[in-house]
């Protein structure tokens, strides 16, 4: 069976953790959190507001400034060089693309930079469509505008929002634990399949 497979980028296909941790440390000079400490906190569904407030006593004004600086800097070109594809991703996508229609769907801001990064990593040509929300639309809205999803289609992502998007679209929700949330948290959203990483997709029997 040929399916549309909608795949998230950060945390699903590539590892952005060094970029995000480095930026946090830059914007919060008082932070002494190690890389592992930071991600242990974040993967427990602690958002930036709570992290800044409870760990660093930021008030609302300071949080607002942090958010503005974060959005302005998080996708700067030089920072993106810290991102790396997860091992085996190219081969997996190449294999999946032989039978299915692959579409990248990401909540990034800069569409041109997404395409440039994908080209640099050798991944761009493996996708029929690259959909970027640019912070002005939801993933579900973008997908519905360009493709009519079927119940047999799949959405793969690393967040609760991705699982809810799959529910909105009426497609199969596949969650991976390689990104921003741990298995315990992701399981509370009740995805149809919960994997350690995207390399386990063949074990689901879906593809």
N, C-alpha and C positions, 0 to 999 in steps of 0.2 A: 504493500500500500504506500503510495506516494503522499507525503504530508507537507504542509508548510511548517517549518520549524523556526520559531522566533527566538532569538538568542540575545541575552543581555551581554554587555561588554565587560565592565569593571567587576572583578570578583568572580566572573563566570568563565571568560576566555583569557583575561589578562589579570595580572596581579598588580594593583595600584598601591599597595600598602606602604611601600617606602615613600612614594610621593606624598601621600596623605599624612603620614606620620611626620615627615620632615617639615611640611607646611604647618602642621599644628605646633610643633616645637618652635618654629620661627615666629608664629603669631602669639604664642603664649610663652614668653621668656622665663616665666616662673616655673614652667613645667620641668620636673625631673623624672617624668615617666619614661621608662625604657620602651623600646619598640614592642616587646612582648606584653608589658603591662598595659600600654595604651590599647592594643588590640584585644586583650582579654576583657577590658572594660567595654570597648565598643561592641564586641560580639555578643554581649549580654543585653543588647538593645538600649544602651545608654546613649541618648542623643547628645549633640553638642551643647544644647542649652543646659541640660542636667550636669554634664561633665564640667562645664565651665563654672556653673553655679556651686555645685557641691564640692568639687575638688579645688577650685581656685577662687571661690567667693566673688565671682563676677556679678555685677548688677545688670539690669536690663539694658542700660546704655552701653556697657562694655560688651555685652553679648551681641548687640546690634552692630557695633563697630567690627567685632570679630567676623560676623557673618558677611558683612560687606567686603571686608578684605579677603576673606576666604573665597568668595565667588569671583572676585577680581583676579586672584592669583592661582587658583587650583588648576586651571587649564592652560597656564602659560607654557609656551612651547618647550622651553628648556626643562621644565619640571617633568614633562611627559616622557622624557628620555629615561626616567627611573622606572617606567612601567615595563613589564616583561610578560610575554605570553606564557601561560602554563605549559609545562612539558607535554608534547604530543598533540597540541591543539591543531596545528596545521594539518597533520595527517588525518586526524579525526574529522575535521570539517571537509577535507577533500573526499574522504570516504562517504560521509553523509550526503554530500552534494551530488554524488552519483545517482542517488535514488530519490532525494527529497529537495524541496525548494527552501534554501536557507536565507533568512532575513535577520540582519542585525538590528536590534532596537535598544537604544541607550538614552538615558536622561542627561547626557552631556549638554553643554551650552553651545559649543562651537562645532558646527557641522563640518566645515572645511578641515579643521584640525583632526577630527575623528577620521575622516577619509585619508588624510596625510599619514596619521599614525598607523592605520590599517595597511596602507601601501608599504610603509617602511617595514612593517612586520611580515609582509608577504601574505596578508589575509584578505585584502579588499576584494580580489577577484573571486573569492570563494562565496561571496554573498550576491544574491540577485538584487536585494534592496538594502540600503543603509538608512534607517529611520532615526532621526535625532530630535528629541523633544524641544531642545533649545530653551527649556524652562517656560515654554508658552503653551504647551499641550501635554496631555498624558500619553503614555505609551499606547493605551487602548485606543485613544482618539486617532493617533497616527496610523495604527494598524488598520482600523476600520475605514479610514479614508483611502487606503491604497490596496487593500486586500480584503476579500470577504472570508473571514475565518470559518473553518468547519470544526465540528466537534472532535474530529480525529487529529486536528492540528495540535502542535505542542508549543508551549512557551517555557523556556529554561532561564532561570535567574537565581540570584543569591539573596533576595530580600523578601520580606513579607509583602511589600507592594507589588513585586513581580507575581507572587501567587494570587493576590487579589486581582491583578490585571488579567491573569489567565481565567479566573472565575468570571470576570466581566465579559470577556470575549467568548466564553463557553468552550474553551479549549483545555487540553490536558496540562495541568500545572506540575512542572518538574523543578524542584529546588535543589541547589547545590550548597554544600557547607564550606566551600572554598573561599567565600567572600566575607561580607560584612556581618553576618549573623551565624551563631553556632547552631548545632543540630537541635538542641533543646528548645531554643527560641523559634527556629523555623518550623518545628513540628507543631507548634501551637496554631499555626495557620492552616494546618491540615492539607498539605500539597498531595497530589495524587502519587507522586514518587519523590523520595528524599534521598539524595546521593551525596557521597563525599565530595565528588567533583564531576565535571562533565565527561570525563573519560569513562565513567560507569554507565553512560547512556545505553550502551548495547546490552547491559545486564537487565534493563527494564523490559526488554522484549518489544519496545516501541519501534525500533528502527532496524 
